[in-house]
Amino acid sequence: MANLHETFLDFDKKLNLTKTKADRIRISEMNIKNAIKKHFEQYPNLNYSFARQGSFALGTLIRTQKDTCDLDFGLKIFPRPNLSPLTLQKYVSDALKNIQNNKRPICKKKCVRLIYKSDYHIDITVYGISTFKESPFLATKDGWEESDPSNFKKWFEEKGGKNIAQLKRIVKYFKAWADNKGNKMPKGVVLTVLVAENFVSKTRDDISLRETALKILNFLEDDFSCIMPVSPFDDLIEDLSNSNQYFILKKLNDFVTDAILATQTKTKELKALQLWHRNLGKYFK
């Protein structure tokens, strides 16, 4: 059996952002904070704080094959003001319109997006918090929506437990696989939930990935759903068309088939490398 555990650990490192890009992102973060602080001086009644969230906060952010990445940055306002979500999004958009090295802010349904010339974008989401006993509310174009990113991070870490480092790696491998298979694949948050809910920890990452993928396939074939484990507890993939569901299941079935073959006793190391490479993309070698 080809033992490719060390190859996977090296792959994990290759999925990390380059130092140059990570440094640029840190500068962008600082500029965003400073711009919001300056602009919000005219709204002294708004008490706010900043927080990283999403894959950046979880430690599961990857560089894609096009060497792009997206990040989430939260602006939490306490207490939730008597202002519409659209007004708060406009405050943020106005604060960020003069930041250098990006296009003008884009007000999307659930965030304000900054697209940078150096192949990354940052989504700034606005939250209103009424009391610390209640879930935060996300500002969207359709109104306030219950959402709880901090509890999601807590849930994820509890799922990993003592094996949290391996869980993070397995999520990154799945994201690389989805990136390699095209834009019909599930979003990062969907993959994160599916992997965490079906995570099988093993001594070797290739075996852990195989067993986790098989468990996810069995789950989705039985019930094609992905329930957000924290508020608003919605099904993250309920809107996918039948053809999109079929596409995902087909790609996942192919992945599992190759993973099983790659880890069989009779499979040579070169063959195993080829099987993993065609599923995980150019950084796996």
N, C-alpha and C positions, 0 to 999 in steps of 0.2 A: 504493500500500500504506500502510495506517495504521501509523505508527511510534509505538507506545505505550510505548516503553522508559522514558521519564520518568514516565509514569503508573504503571508497575510499581514504579519506585523509590519513588514516593510511597506506593504501596500497602504496600510493605515497611515503611515507617515507621509506617503506621497499624496494622500487625499487632503492633507492639511494645507492651509493657505501658505503661500510663500511669505517669507519675512517681509519682503518689499510691500506686498499687498496688505498684510496684517498691519504694518506701520501706517500705510495710507488710510486704512479703515479707522485706526485709533485717532488719527488726526481728524478725519471726517466726523467721528463721534464727538470729539472735543468741540469742533466748530458748530455742530448742531446744538450741543448744550449751551454754548456761549450765545448763539444767535437767539435761542428761545429765551434764555435768561434776560437778555437785553430787551427783546420785544415785549416780554411779559412784565417789564417794569411799569408799563401803563395800566396793568391790571393787578394792582396790589392785593386785591381780595382773593386772588387765585393762589392757593397753596399747592405746590406740585413737587414731584420728585421724579428722577429718571431711573430706568431699569432696563438692562439687557434682557431679551427674552427670545423664545424660539430656539432654533438649533445652536445659535451663538451661546446662549445661556446654558444649554444642555451639554455642550461639548460635542455636538454631532454635525457641525457645519463641515461641508466638503467643498473642494474646488471641482467644478464640473469639467467635462472633457474640453469645453471651450474656454476653460479657466475663468469662469464667472462664478459669482456667488451672490446670495441675497441675505440680508440681515434684518432683524426685527429689533426695534428700539421703542420702549414704552414710556409714555408721559402720563403719570398718575396724578390726578387732581383730587384733593381731599379738603373739605367735603365736596360731593358732587354739586356743581353750581347750577343755578337756575338759568341755564343757557342751553340752547339747542346743540346737539352734536355737530351739526353743520357749522355753527358759529365757532365752536372750539377747533374744528378742523381748519377753518379759515384762519384763525389766529396762528395756528402752527404753520400753515402754508405761507402766510404773510411774513412770519418770522424767518423763514428759510429761503425766501425768493432771491436773496443777494449772496448766498453762499457760493464760493468759487468752485470751479471744476465739476459742475453738474448742470444738467438741464433744469428748467424751471420746475418747481414742485408740481406733482400730479395728485389731485385729490381723487383717490379711489374710493370704493364703497366703504372700506373699513380702515383706511390708513391714508397718510400723506406720503407719497413716494418720491425719493430723490434718486435719480439715475446718474451715476458718475461715469466719466469718460474712461476710467481705468477698469471697466468691466465688472462693476458690482452696483447693486442698488440697496438702499436702506429704506425700510418702511417704518414710519413713525406712527404708532397707534396711540390714541388718547383714551384714557380710562377715567371714569368718575367713581369715587368710592364714597358711599353714604356712611357706612359704619364698618368697623373692622370685623364685625361678626357676620357681615353679608358679603357676597361675592361682588367683585368690581363689575362695572358696566362699561362696555366698549362703545365708543362713539362711532356710529355708522350713518350713512346717508339715509337709512330707513328708520333712524331713531336709536335709542339706547338698547344694547344687547348684552345680556349676561355673559360674562367671560372671565376665566380665572387662570391666567398664565403662570402665576406663582405656585398655585396648587398643582398645576400640571407638572412642573419641574419636581415638586415634592413626590408626586405619584410616580414619576419616571424613576427617580432615585430609589424609591422604596421597591419598585419592581426589580431593579438590578441588585439591590442589597450588597452583599460582599463581592458580587460579580459585576458591579456597575461598570468597571472599566471595559470588560468584555462586551457588555450590552451596548455601550456606546460604539464600540468598534463594529459590532454586527449591524447596528443601525446605519453606520457610514457605508458599510459594504452594500447594504440594500439600496441606499440612495445612489451609490455608484452604478449598481445594476440598472436601476430605473432610468438614470440619466443616459446610460448606454442604449436603452431600448426605445427612447423617443418620448415625445411630448404627450402621448396618450396614457402614460404611466401615472400612478397615484402621486399626490403631493407629498412633500416631506413629512408633514404632520401625520398623514395617514400611515405612511411606512413606519414612523416612530411608534405609533399606537399599536399597529399590528405586530411589530417585532417585540415590543415590550410585553404585550399580552401573551405571546407565543414563544418567548425566549427559552431556549434550551442551552444551558451552560455546559460546556465540555472543556477538557484540558486543551484541546486544539481548536483554533478558530475555524478551520475548514470544516471540521465535524459539527461544531456549534452552528455554523451557517447552514450546513446541509439540513440538520435536524430542525432548526427554526423555520427554514423555508418550507420543509415538508409539513410542519405543523400549521403554518399559515395557509398553505394550499388546501389542506384538509378542512380547515375552518371555513375558508371562503367558499369552497365547493358545497359545504353544508348550509352556510348562511352568509351570503355576500353582503356584509355590513361591517362597519367600523365605528363603534360608539365612542364618542369623546368621553374619557373617564372622569372629567370634571365639568362643571357647568359651562355651557348649557346642555350637556349630555345628549348632543344631537348625533345623528348618523352622518359621518363625514363623506360617505360615498353613495348615499341614497339617490342622488340625482344623476348618477352615471347611466348612460344608455345601455341597452342590452348588448349592443355591438362592442362598446367600450369594456363592459364586464368580461365579455368573451375574450377580447384582446388581452386583458390583464391576466386572466386565468390561463390562457394559452402560453403567454410568456413565462408565467410562474411555473407552469408544468414543465416547460422546456428547461428552465433553470434547475428545477429539482432533479430532472432526469440526468442532466449533465453533472450536477453536484454528486449524485449517487455514483455515477460512473467514475468521476474523478477521484473518489475516495475508496474505490474497490481495491482489494488486495492485489489483483492481477494488473491494475493500471500502472503503466510506467510514468515516471515523473514528468517527462516531456509532454506526454499526452494529457496528463492532469493539468499542467500549466496551460496548455492550449484550450482545454475545456473551460477553465476558469476565466482565461483572458477574453474569450469570445462573449462571455456573459458580463464581465465586470469592467471591460474597457481598457483603454490604452495605458492607464497607470499600473495595471496589474501585469507584471512581467518579472 
